[in-house]
Every structure is written in structure tokens, then in C-alpha cells.
Amino acid sequence: QVQLVESGGGLVQAGGSLRLSCTASGSMFSINAMGWYRQARGKQRELAATITKDGRTNYAERVKGRFTISIDNAKNTVFLQMNSLKPEDTGVYYCNAHFTSYSGGTSRPGVGWGQGTQVTVSS
């Protein structure tokens, strides 16, 4: 079982910045990739950014040039630096992890989600 705990959300004015972090914990696992997804009220959850353990990144068009995702493999932690925030960035940001768990000499893939952290950008 892998648990994901997010932090760093809050209220900020348009043009401001926030930094989200998410740490994965558990036993006998390794991270393959982590990411952030946003869910606005009444909307589906959608990609913001992802990063693999070797640093390959992918960004949604709407955040390119404003958001930067990074990963600390030693600490199983992913960060999302959000700059030049806009009101339309408002939503609950969920951390996601793709991992491999090990047990009894076998390995299996898994996917986990955090509980989400609220980001509100006022105009």
C-alpha cells in the first residue's frame, strides 16, 4: 500500500505563486512516475503535469511556461511550482503516482492518488 500526502495549496491572488508538494510513503515500492491533476468544481479531473523518475516531463498546454514539475527520487516527493496563477487554475489538485510494489518475491504495478489540496486564485 502506497500513501500520497499533498501540501502547499491555498488562496492566492492572480499573478501569484504557489508550490505544491506530494510525498509517497509505504513499504517495498518504487516510484515510476508522479504527476498532478486538477479538478475544477463540476468538471472532470484533468492533467496538469507529470514527470517520470528519470525526469521526463509532460505539461498540459494551459500550464506550459507557468508551471514546473520536479521530483526528488530519494524522498519519493514530487513538486509543482505554479507561477503567474490565473483564476482558471482554481481547483483541487490531486497527486498521482505510478509505482511498482514488491511482495513475496513478486512485483506488481500500482496507481495511487492523494486526497487533494485546494488551490484558489482570486481575480
N, C-alpha and C positions, 0 to 999 in steps of 0.2 A: 504494500500500500504506500502510495506517494501522496504527501500532502503539500499543497501550494498555499502560501500565505502572502497576500499582497499588502502593500502600504504605499503611502505617498499621495493619495487622492486629496481633493479639497476644492475650495472655492477660489477662483482667481478671475481677475478682470481680463477682458480681451487684450491680446498682445502680451500677456504674461506667460510665465513658465511654470511647469510642474515636473517633478521627477518621480516616476513610479518604480517600485522595486517588487520583486517576487522571488521568494526562496522556496525551493523544493526540499523536502525532508522525508526520511523514511529509512528503510534498511534494504541493502542489497539491490541497488538500482544504479543505472547510469543514464544521464540525460542525452538525448539525441538532438533535440531542438526545443526551443521555447518561443513563446510569442505572446502578443497582446491583441485582444479583440474588444471592440466597443459595441455596446448595446444601448441605443438611444430609446427613450420611452416610446412604447408602441411599435418599435421597429425590431427587425431581426438582428442577431449578433453578426458583426462583420469584422473582417480583418483590419487591423491597424498595421502591425509589423510582426515579422518572425525572424528568427536567427537560428542557425544550426550551431552545433558545438564547435565546429571549425570556423565559425564567423561569417558564413554566407547569410546575407540579409535579403529580405523582401519587404517592400512597403506598399501600402495602398496609395493610389495616386493622390488622394486628397491630403495625405500627410507628408509626402515626399518634400524634402527640403526644410521641413519644420520639426519632424520627429527623428530621433536617433535611438536605435535599439542596440544594446550591448549585452554581453554575457560574461559572467565570472564563473568559469567552469569549476574552479577549486571550491567555490562556495555554492554551486548549483543555484546561482542567482542571476536573474535577468532584469535589466533596467530599461526604462523607456523615458528618455529625455524629451519633453514636449515643450517646444518654443513657439512663439507667435501664435498662441492659442486663440481660437475663434469660438464664438457661441455654438456653432455647429459641431464642435468637438465634444460638447457636453454628452455625458452618458455614464454608464457603469462600465469600467474597464476590467476585463477578465484576463487573468494569466492562464496560459495553456502550456502544457509540457507533453512532449512525446518522449517516452523513456523505454528502457529495457530493464525488466526485473529478473532477478536470479533467485532460484529456489530449487533445492534438491538436485543440483547438477543440470538443471534446465534453465533456459531463458525464454522470456515471452515479452512481446511488445505491449505497451500500455499507453493510455492517454489520460491526462488529468486536467482538471480545471480548478482554479481558485474560486473563492466566494464573491470576488468582485470588489472594486473600490470606486466610489463615486467621484467623478470629475465634473465640476460645474463651472462654466465660463460665462461670466456676465458681460453684457454689452455696455 
